[in-house]
Amino acid sequence: MPYGQWRLITIILLITYACTGQTSLALAAEKNPSPIFMWSVQGAKSTAFLLGSMHVFKEGSYPLDARIEKAYNTCPRVVFEADPSAAGTQEIRDMMFKLGTCSEGRTLKKEISTKTYAMLRERVAADNLTMEQFDRFKPWFAALSVAAIELKKLGFTAEYGLDSYFYKKAVTDKKEMIFLETAAQQLELLANAFPGHEEDLLKQALEEMTVLAKDTSAMEQAWKTGDAVRMESFTQKSLKEFPEVEKKLFAERNKAWTMHISRFLMQKGDVFMIVGAGHLVGKEGVLELLKAKGFKVVQQ
């Protein structure tokens, strides 16, 4: 299997799918600080700080770099991909069940090949689970479930994701919060992102397990060191075999978010924005799209 294919599910879970000019100078005042995965964008009336998010993260990844906390503290507005609190609502659980499970009379076993089913059964047994827990799942949802279980074993959970961390802070600090999408929109988008490739996604997720620890560690290190080039390589290699997925999950959303950011920068009130790290990098990433609009984008 090509390198770029088997990393896609990890990319989706980890980094796809949440101030004044004077402040910008203050954040850059340290002597030769190492870069972090955050950029400032100066607009006509405000400054936006774009933090690339690790949607699932480790407890040991905190505390964050002081420059990130300082940027958050100076911004009255905080922007997220979607409302992190919505994921636990009954509405979203019901929607997840509807989109992620097979229709009456169908089972996962009937949707995938005997070989892929055997691979899944072996993985499920290794996790001390039962196939009955997976048999109603559609292949794409089984893939996400398997990957999420393995990531949790490695210490990566949504509880410690950057979106969740800053959402809790924003609620406590009574910041103005803006959501670019709804949780329902994100779930529906994900459920329809892999037409004709759902079994491929599941196979990749299963084959990825042997190298998952190494890959997530490398991605975490790229984030901590602000290595945008390396993060881009993870994302691009993952999407190379899936141009339609790249278009739906990345390119189209990046353009829409760039328009939102452009409007934010024309309004008073600096913005701290948390979006998946994979959305910021690359030729069609948010950073390049903002540069193309004439904005000055500076890594912190």
C-alpha positions as CSV (number, residue, x, y, z in Angstrom):
1,M,0.0,0.0,0.0
2,P,1.4,3.4,-0.9
3,Y,2.7,5.4,2.0
4,G,0.3,8.2,1.3
5,Q,-2.8,6.0,1.6
6,W,-2.4,4.4,5.0
7,R,-1.9,7.7,6.8
8,L,-5.2,9.3,5.8
9,I,-7.3,8.1,8.7
10,T,-4.8,9.4,11.2
11,I,-4.7,12.8,9.4
12,I,-8.5,13.0,9.6
13,L,-8.6,12.3,13.4
14,L,-5.6,14.3,14.4
15,I,-5.6,17.5,12.3
16,T,-8.6,17.6,10.0
17,Y,-11.7,17.2,11.9
18,A,-10.8,23.1,16.4
19,C,-4.6,41.0,18.4
20,T,-3.4,44.2,17.8
21,G,-0.2,45.1,16.0
22,Q,1.3,46.0,19.3
23,T,0.5,42.5,20.6
24,S,2.1,41.0,17.5
25,L,5.3,42.8,18.3
26,A,5.1,41.7,21.9
27,L,4.8,38.0,20.9
28,A,7.8,38.3,18.6
29,A,9.9,40.1,21.2
30,E,11.6,37.0,22.6
31,K,15.2,36.5,21.4
32,N,15.2,34.0,18.5
33,P,12.3,31.9,19.8
34,S,11.8,28.6,18.1
35,P,8.7,28.7,15.8
36,I,5.4,27.3,17.0
37,F,2.4,26.1,14.9
38,M,0.7,29.5,15.0
39,W,0.6,32.4,12.6
40,S,-0.5,36.1,12.9
41,V,-2.4,37.8,10.1
42,Q,-2.7,41.6,10.2
43,G,-5.9,43.1,8.8
44,A,-7.2,46.7,8.5
45,K,-8.9,46.7,11.9
46,S,-7.7,43.7,13.7
47,T,-5.2,40.9,14.0
48,A,-6.0,37.2,13.7
49,F,-3.9,34.4,15.3
50,L,-4.3,31.1,13.6
51,L,-3.4,28.1,15.7
52,G,-3.1,24.8,13.9
53,S,-5.1,22.3,16.1
54,M,-4.4,18.7,17.1
55,H,-8.0,17.7,17.5
56,V,-6.9,14.8,19.7
57,F,-3.9,15.3,22.0
58,K,-2.1,14.0,25.0
59,E,-2.4,15.2,28.6
60,G,1.3,15.5,28.7
61,S,1.3,18.0,25.8
62,Y,0.4,20.7,28.3
63,P,1.2,23.4,29.3
64,L,1.3,25.0,25.9
65,D,3.9,27.4,24.7
66,A,3.5,30.8,26.5
67,R,3.1,32.6,23.2
68,I,0.0,30.6,22.4
69,E,-1.6,31.4,25.8
70,K,-0.6,35.1,25.4
71,A,-2.3,35.3,22.0
72,Y,-5.4,33.8,23.4
73,N,-5.5,36.1,26.4
74,T,-5.3,39.2,24.2
75,C,-8.1,38.3,21.8
76,P,-11.7,39.0,22.7
77,R,-13.0,36.7,19.9
78,V,-12.3,32.9,19.7
79,V,-13.1,31.0,16.5
80,F,-13.5,27.2,16.3
81,E,-14.3,24.9,13.4
82,A,-17.5,23.8,15.2
83,D,-18.9,23.8,18.7
84,P,-16.9,21.1,20.7
85,S,-19.7,20.8,23.2
86,A,-22.2,19.7,20.4
87,A,-20.5,16.3,19.9
88,G,-22.1,15.0,23.1
89,T,-25.6,16.0,22.4
90,Q,-28.4,13.5,21.7
91,E,-29.0,15.1,18.3
92,I,-25.4,14.4,17.1
93,R,-25.4,10.9,18.7
94,D,-28.6,10.1,16.8
95,M,-27.2,11.6,13.6
96,M,-24.0,9.6,14.0
97,F,-26.0,6.4,14.4
98,K,-28.0,7.2,11.3
99,L,-25.0,8.0,9.1
100,G,-22.6,5.5,10.6
101,T,-24.7,2.4,10.7
102,C,-25.9,0.1,7.9
103,S,-29.5,0.1,6.8
104,E,-31.9,-2.6,7.9
105,G,-30.9,-6.0,6.7
106,R,-27.3,-5.0,5.9
107,T,-24.2,-5.6,8.0
108,L,-20.6,-4.7,7.8
109,K,-19.7,-8.3,6.9
110,K,-21.9,-7.9,3.7
111,E,-20.3,-4.5,2.8
112,I,-16.6,-5.6,2.8
113,S,-14.5,-8.5,1.5
114,T,-13.8,-11.6,3.5
115,K,-10.2,-10.6,3.8
116,T,-10.9,-7.1,5.2
117,Y,-13.5,-8.6,7.6
118,A,-10.9,-11.1,8.9
119,M,-8.4,-8.3,9.4
120,L,-11.0,-6.3,11.4
121,R,-11.9,-9.4,13.4
122,E,-8.3,-9.9,14.4
123,R,-7.9,-6.2,15.4
124,V,-11.1,-6.2,17.4
125,A,-10.1,-9.3,19.3
126,A,-6.7,-7.7,20.1
127,D,-8.6,-4.8,21.6
128,N,-10.8,-7.2,23.7
129,L,-13.9,-6.1,21.8
130,T,-16.5,-8.2,19.9
131,M,-17.5,-8.1,16.3
132,E,-21.1,-7.6,17.5
133,Q,-20.1,-4.1,18.4
134,F,-18.9,-3.4,14.9
135,D,-21.3,-5.4,12.7
136,R,-23.9,-2.6,12.2
137,F,-21.1,0.0,11.4
138,K,-20.6,1.2,7.8
139,P,-16.9,0.7,6.7
140,W,-16.0,4.4,7.1
141,F,-17.3,4.5,10.6
142,A,-15.6,1.3,11.5
143,A,-12.4,2.8,10.3
144,L,-12.7,5.9,12.4
145,S,-13.7,3.7,15.4
146,V,-10.7,1.4,15.1
147,A,-8.3,4.4,14.7
148,A,-9.8,6.3,17.6
149,I,-9.4,3.3,19.9
150,E,-5.8,2.9,19.0
151,L,-5.1,6.6,19.4
152,K,-6.7,6.5,22.8
153,K,-4.4,3.7,23.8
154,L,-1.5,6.0,22.8
155,G,-2.9,8.7,25.0
156,F,-4.5,10.9,22.2
157,T,-8.1,11.8,23.1
158,A,-10.5,14.6,22.2
159,E,-10.6,15.5,25.9
160,Y,-7.1,16.9,25.6
161,G,-7.5,18.2,22.1
162,L,-6.7,21.9,21.5
163,D,-10.3,22.6,20.5
164,S,-11.6,21.3,23.8
165,Y,-8.9,23.0,25.8
166,F,-9.6,26.5,24.4
167,Y,-13.4,26.0,24.3
168,K,-13.4,25.4,28.1
169,K,-11.2,28.4,28.6
170,A,-13.3,30.6,26.4
171,V,-16.5,29.6,28.3
172,T,-14.8,30.4,31.6
173,D,-13.4,33.7,30.3
174,K,-16.7,34.6,28.7
175,K,-15.1,35.2,25.3
176,E,-17.1,35.8,22.2
177,M,-17.1,32.4,20.4
178,I,-17.6,32.0,16.6
179,F,-18.2,28.6,14.9
180,L,-17.3,28.2,11.2
181,E,-19.5,25.1,10.8
182,T,-21.9,23.0,12.8
183,A,-21.2,19.6,14.2
184,A,-24.0,18.2,12.1
185,Q,-22.4,19.7,8.9
186,Q,-19.0,18.2,9.8
187,L,-20.5,14.8,10.5
188,E,-22.5,14.7,7.2
189,L,-19.4,15.9,5.3
190,L,-17.3,13.1,6.7
191,A,-19.9,10.5,6.1
192,N,-20.1,11.4,2.4
193,A,-16.4,12.0,1.8
194,F,-15.5,8.4,0.7
195,P,-17.9,7.2,-2.0
196,G,-16.6,4.0,-3.5
197,H,-13.6,4.0,-1.1
198,E,-15.0,3.1,2.3
199,E,-13.5,-0.4,2.3
200,D,-10.2,1.1,1.2
201,L,-10.3,3.5,4.2
202,L,-11.0,0.6,6.6
203,K,-8.2,-1.5,5.2
204,Q,-5.8,1.4,5.5
205,A,-6.8,2.0,9.1
206,L,-6.2,-1.6,9.9
207,E,-2.9,-1.8,8.1
208,E,-1.8,1.5,9.8
209,M,-2.0,0.1,13.3
210,T,1.6,-1.3,13.3
211,V,3.1,2.1,12.6
212,L,0.5,4.3,14.3
213,A,2.7,5.1,17.4
214,K,5.6,6.2,15.2
215,D,3.5,8.3,12.9
216,T,1.5,10.1,15.6
217,S,4.8,10.8,17.4
218,A,6.3,12.3,14.3
219,M,3.2,14.4,13.7
220,E,3.1,15.6,17.3
221,Q,6.8,16.6,17.0
222,A,6.1,18.6,13.8
223,W,3.4,20.5,15.6
224,K,5.5,21.2,18.7
225,T,8.4,22.5,16.6
226,G,6.2,24.6,14.2
227,D,7.4,22.5,11.3
228,A,4.8,23.5,8.6
229,V,6.8,21.8,5.8
230,R,6.8,18.4,7.6
231,M,3.1,18.8,8.5
232,E,2.3,19.5,4.9
233,S,4.2,16.4,3.8
234,F,2.0,14.3,6.1
235,T,-1.2,15.8,4.7
236,Q,-0.3,15.8,1.1
237,K,1.0,12.2,1.0
238,S,-2.2,11.1,2.7
239,L,-4.4,12.8,0.2
240,K,-2.5,12.1,-3.0
241,E,-4.6,9.0,-3.7
242,F,-7.8,10.7,-2.8
243,P,-8.3,13.9,-4.8
244,E,-12.0,14.0,-4.1
245,V,-11.5,13.7,-0.4
246,E,-8.9,16.5,-0.5
247,K,-11.4,18.7,-2.4
248,K,-14.3,18.0,0.0
249,L,-12.5,17.9,3.4
250,F,-9.8,20.5,2.7
251,A,-9.8,22.7,-0.4
252,E,-13.5,23.8,-0.4
253,R,-13.5,24.4,3.4
254,N,-10.2,26.2,3.3
255,K,-11.6,28.7,0.8
256,A,-14.7,29.2,2.8
257,W,-12.8,29.7,6.0
258,T,-10.4,32.2,4.3
259,M,-13.4,34.3,3.4
260,H,-14.5,34.3,7.0
261,I,-11.1,35.3,8.2
262,S,-11.0,38.2,5.7
263,R,-14.2,39.5,7.1
264,F,-13.0,39.1,10.7
265,L,-9.9,41.2,9.9
266,M,-12.2,44.0,8.7
267,Q,-13.9,44.1,12.1
268,K,-12.8,45.5,15.4
269,G,-11.7,42.9,18.0
270,D,-8.7,40.6,17.5
271,V,-9.3,36.9,16.8
272,F,-7.8,33.7,18.1
273,M,-8.7,30.9,15.7
274,I,-8.2,27.2,16.2
275,V,-8.5,25.0,13.1
276,G,-7.0,21.6,12.1
277,A,-3.3,22.0,11.5
278,G,-3.7,20.2,8.1
279,H,-5.9,23.1,6.9
280,L,-3.3,25.7,7.4
281,V,-0.5,24.2,5.3
282,G,0.0,23.5,1.6
283,K,-0.7,25.4,-1.7
284,E,-4.4,25.4,-1.1
285,G,-4.1,25.8,2.7
286,V,-5.5,28.8,4.6
287,L,-2.1,30.5,5.0
288,E,-1.3,30.6,1.3
289,L,-4.9,31.6,0.4
290,L,-4.6,34.6,2.8
291,K,-1.2,35.5,1.3
292,A,-2.8,35.5,-2.1
293,K,-5.3,38.0,-0.8
294,G,-2.5,40.3,0.1
295,F,-2.5,39.7,3.9
296,K,0.8,39.6,5.8
297,V,1.1,36.2,7.4
298,V,3.9,35.7,10.0
299,Q,4.7,32.5,11.9
300,Q,5.1,33.0,15.6
